[in-house]
């Protein structure tokens, strides 16, 4: 039986390799939540946690669900259909009602940066408009 630093060093090496593998698996699983898992022509948008949280505040004030479909307003953010057409990415669905919440968040961030002067509505209460 071997005693001393060599078996301890082997044990530490084995544990470190296992941790690296575990971190890789966790990061892969987490990233698949925000990125398409299959190879498709339309990539899924990735938004920051800050943008996602701001989008959720708008959603909670505007609509009860993400897939609202109406003749004038659709989606989960209370957008007019023409606004969605203007700020969605070309590969996103033509109706906001068919877009994922992350796609809607990406389009909202695009709208905020290009056409709304950086103003995020509904961040402190459900009042105001955009």
VOBA-1610 file (N, C-alpha, C; in pm, whole numbers, padded with zeros to 5 digits, always signed):
BEGIN
Unk+00083-00118+00000Unk+00000+00000+00000Unk+00087+00123+00000Unk+00053+00220-00086Unk+00130+00343-00094Unk+00073+00447+00001Unk+00161+00508+00076Unk+00123+00618+00164Unk+00203+00740+00121Unk+00157+00855+00162Unk+00233+00976+00137Unk+00168+01066+00035Unk+00248+01157-00020Unk+00193+01262-00105Unk+00147+01214-00243Unk+00203+01107-00296Unk+00167+01063-00431Unk+00020+01022-00441Unk-00033+00936-00358Unk-00175+00902-00369Unk-00266+01023-00346Unk-00230+01111-00255Unk-00308+01231-00229Unk-00311+01320-00353Unk-00196+01336-00420Unk-00189+01418-00542Unk-00274+01356-00653Unk-00275+01223-00663Unk-00358+01156-00763Unk-00506+01180-00735Unk-00542+01173-00609Unk-00680+01197-00569Unk-00722+01340-00604Unk-00638+01436-00572Unk-00667+01577-00604Unk-00681+01594-00754Unk-00593+01533-00831Unk-00600+01542-00977Unk-00730+01484-01030Unk-00772+01371-00976Unk-00896+01308-01018Unk-01016+01397-00985Unk-01017+01455-00868Unk-01126+01543-00827Unk-01131+01666-00917Unk-01017+01727-00946Unk-01013+01847-01032Unk-01062+01815-01173Unk-01022+01701-01228Unk-01068+01664-01361Unk-01220+01643-01361Unk-01272+01583-01256Unk-01416+01563-01245Unk-01490+01696-01236Unk-01434+01789-01161Unk-01496+01922-01150Unk-01497+01994-01283Unk-01390+01986-01357Unk-01384+02051-01488Unk-01490+01992-01581Unk-01505+01860-01579Unk-01608+01796-01662Unk-01747+01840-01619Unk-01771+01848-01489Unk-01901+01889-01438Unk-01933+02033-01478Unk-01835+02122-01468Unk-01854+02262-01508Unk-01886+02270-01657Unk-01817+02192-01738Unk-01842+02191-01882Unk-01986+02146-01910Unk-02031+02040-01844Unk-02167+01989-01865Unk-02270+02092-01821Unk-02250+02153-01706Unk-02345+02253-01657Unk-02351+02372-01751Unk-02236+02421-01798Unk-02237+02535-01889Unk-02305+02500-02021Unk-02288+02378-02068Unk-02354+02336-02191Unk-02506+02333-02173Unk-02552+02276-02061Unk-02695+02269-02035Unk-02753+02409-02020Unk-02685+02497-01946Unk-02735+02633-01927Unk-02741+02709-02058Unk-02637+02698-02141Unk-02637+02770-02267Unk-02745+02719-02362Unk-02782+02593-02351Unk-02886+02540-02440Unk-03024+02597-02405Unk-03038+02656-02287Unk-03164+02720-02252Unk-03185+02848-02332Unk-03077+02913-02372Unk-03085+03042-02439Unk-03045+03037-02585Unk-02996+02924-02633Unk-02950+02911-02771Unk-03013+02784-02828Unk-03046+02788-02955Unk-03109+02672-03019Unk-03022+02549-03003Unk-03081+02437-02969Unk-03004+02315-02952Unk-02981+02243-03085Unk-03066+02267-03182Unk-03048+02205-03311Unk-02991+02307-03410Unk-02923+02256-03510Unk-02866+02345-03611Unk-02979+02391-03703Unk-03012+02518-03696Unk-03119+02574-03779Unk-03069+02702-03843Unk-03141+02746-03945Unk-03101+02868-04015Unk-03133+02992-03934Unk-03219+02980-03833Unk-03255+03097-03754Unk-03198+03085-03612Unk-03092+03155-03582Unk-03034+03147-03447Unk-03127+03210-03345Unk-03121+03162-03222Unk-03201+03218-03115Unk-03123+03332-03050Unk-03191+03441-03020Unk-03120+03553-02960Unk-03080+03525-02817Unk-02970+03581-02779Unk-02922+03573-02643Unk-02929+03714-02587Unk-02997+03730-02475Unk-03005+03861-02412Unk-02941+03853-02274Unk-02894+03965-02227Unk-02833+03968-02094Unk-02940+03950-01987Unk-02896+03914-01869Unk-02988+03899-01757Unk-03059+04031-01727Unk-02987+04142-01738Unk-03045+04275-01713Unk-03157+04305-01814Unk-03133+04277-01940Unk-03236+04299-02043Unk-03355+04207-02018Unk-03329+04082-01982Unk-03438+03988-01956Unk-03524+04037-01839Unk-03461+04085-01731Unk-03536+04133-01615Unk-03619+04257-01651Unk-03563+04349-01729Unk-03637+04468-01772Unk-03754+04428-01862Unk-03733+04329-01948Unk-03839+04281-02036Unk-03953+04217-01956Unk-03919+04142-01853Unk-04022+04080-01769Unk-04110+04185-01701Unk-04050+04297-01661Unk-04130+04404-01600Unk-04230+04460-01700Unk-04188+04480-01824Unk-04279+04528-01928Unk-04389+04424-01951Unk-04349+04298-01963Unk-04447+04191-01987Unk-04553+04185-01878Unk-04511+04192-01753Unk-04606+04181-01641Unk-04706+04297-01640Unk-04667+04410-01694Unk-04759+04524-01699Unk-04848+04523-01823Unk-04803+04459-01928Unk-04873+04472-02057Unk-04968+04358-02091Unk-04926+04234-02075Unk-05006+04121-02123Unk-05002+04005-02025Unk-05106+03921-02023Unk-05108+03806-01933Unk-05030+03684-01985Unk-04996+03683-02113Unk-04924+03570-02173Unk-04831+03622-02283Unk-04739+03536-02326Unk-04643+03576-02431Unk-04701+03557-02571Unk-04804+03479-02587Unk-04852+03443-02721Unk-04986+03507-02756Unk-05013+03625-02705Unk-05137+03697-02738Unk-05137+03726-02888Unk-05250+03700-02953Unk-05261+03726-03097Unk-05387+03810-03120Unk-05367+03928-03176Unk-05481+04014-03201Unk-05467+04086-03334Unk-05573+04153-03377Unk-05568+04223-03506Unk-05477+04346-03503Unk-05455+04404-03385Unk-05371+04523-03374Unk-05247+04497-03288Unk-05266+04429-03174Unk-05159+04401-03079Unk-05136+04251-03068Unk-05009+04211-03057Unk-04974+04070-03041Unk-04854+04057-02950Unk-04830+03935-02906Unk-04713+03906-02824Unk-04735+03939-02678Unk-04628+03933-02603Unk-04635+03951-02459Unk-04595+04086-02409Unk-04573+04182-02501Unk-04525+04314-02458Unk-04621+04428-02495Unk-04737+04394-02545Unk-04834+04497-02581Unk-04796+04577-02704Unk-04725+04515-02796Unk-04680+04583-02918Unk-04785+04578-03027Unk-04791+04687-03105Unk-04867+04685-03230Unk-04795+04591-03328Unk-04871+04528-03413Unk-04813+04435-03509Unk-04711+04502-03601Unk-04736+04628-03639Unk-04641+04697-03727Unk-04509+04727-03656Unk-04513+04747-03525Unk-04390+04771-03449Unk-04305+04644-03446Unk-04368+04529-03427Unk-04296+04402-03431Unk-04230+04381-03567Unk-04304+04409-03673Unk-04249+04394-03808Unk-04124+04481-03826Unk-04125+04596-03768Unk-04015+04692-03785Unk-03890+04655-03703Unk-03906+04596-03585Unk-03792+04575-03496Unk-03751+04430-03476Unk-03822+04337-03534Unk-03781+04197-03522Unk-03662+04171-03615Unk-03587+04066-03587Unk-03480+04024-03677Unk-03544+03954-03797Unk-03481+03955-03913Unk-03542+03896-04033Unk-03579+03749-04017Unk-03508+03674-03936Unk-03535+03532-03920Unk-03641+03502-03813Unk-03688+03605-03743Unk-03791+03583-03640Unk-03928+03566-03704Unk-04022+03503-03633Unk-04157+03484-03688Unk-04222+03616-03728Unk-04310+03610-03827Unk-04374+03733-03874Unk-04476+03787-03774Unk-04524+03702-03683Unk-04615+03748-03578Unk-04545+03738-03444Unk-04558+03841-03363Unk-04498+03839-03231Unk-04558+03728-03145Unk-04681+03688-03173Unk-04745+03581-03098Unk-04673+03448-03114Unk-04601+03431-03225Unk-04527+03308-03251Unk-04382+03314-03205Unk-04339+03429-03158Unk-04200+03447-03114Unk-04183+03399-02970Unk-04065+03349-02940Unk-04036+03307-02803Unk-04021+03432-02715Unk-04033+03416-02584Unk-04009+03531-02496Unk-03870+03592-02515Unk-03768+03511-02541Unk-03634+03566-02562Unk-03624+03643-02694Unk-03695+03598-02796Unk-03698+03673-02922Unk-03768+03807-02900Unk-03874+03807-02822Unk-03944+03932-02792Unk-03855+04025-02710Unk-03779+03969-02616Unk-03686+04050-02536Unk-03579+04112-02625Unk-03528+04034-02720Unk-03426+04086-02811Unk-03482+04202-02894Unk-03603+04185-02946Unk-03665+04290-03028Unk-03694+04414-02944Unk-03736+04395-02819Unk-03760+04510-02731Unk-03631+04585-02706Unk-03523+04515-02678Unk-03394+04582-02656Unk-03349+04656-02782Unk-03375+04597-02898Unk-03342+04662-03026Unk-03423+04791-03041Unk-03552+04784-03011Unk-03639+04901-03017Unk-03592+05009-02920Unk-03562+04971-02796Unk-03519+05067-02693Unk-03393+05139-02739Unk-03299+05066-02797Unk-03172+05128-02836Unk-03183+05211-02964Unk-03275+05176-03053Unk-03282+05245-03182Unk-03388+05355-03189Unk-03499+05338-03117Unk-03612+05426-03143Unk-03674+05487-03017Unk-03629+05445-02901Unk-03695+05493-02780Unk-03600+05569-02688Unk-03487+05609-02741Unk-03394+05691-02665Unk-03338+05625-02540Unk-03335+05494-02537Unk-03282+05422-02421Unk-03379+05410-02306Unk-03502+05459-02322Unk-03602+05455-02215Unk-03672+05319-02210Unk-03667+05254-02094Unk-03737+05128-02071Unk-03866+05157-01996Unk-03982+05132-02054Unk-04110+05156-01984Unk-04135+05053-01875Unk-04227+05085-01787Unk-04278+04992-01685Unk-04171+04935-01591Unk-04066+05012-01565Unk-03962+04958-01479Unk-03989+04981-01330Unk-04070+05079-01295Unk-04097+05108-01154Unk-04243+05092-01119Unk-04329+05096-01218Unk-04471+05072-01198Unk-04535+05051-01335Unk-04658+05009-01334Unk-04728+04987-01460Unk-04798+05115-01502Unk-04719+05211-01543Unk-04776+05338-01590Unk-04687+05390-01701Unk-04742+05478-01779Unk-04666+05534-01889Unk-04685+05454-02015Unk-04618+05495-02116Unk-04632+05432-02246Unk-04499+05438-02318Unk-04490+05366-02426Unk-04370+05373-02509Unk-04402+05360-02653
//
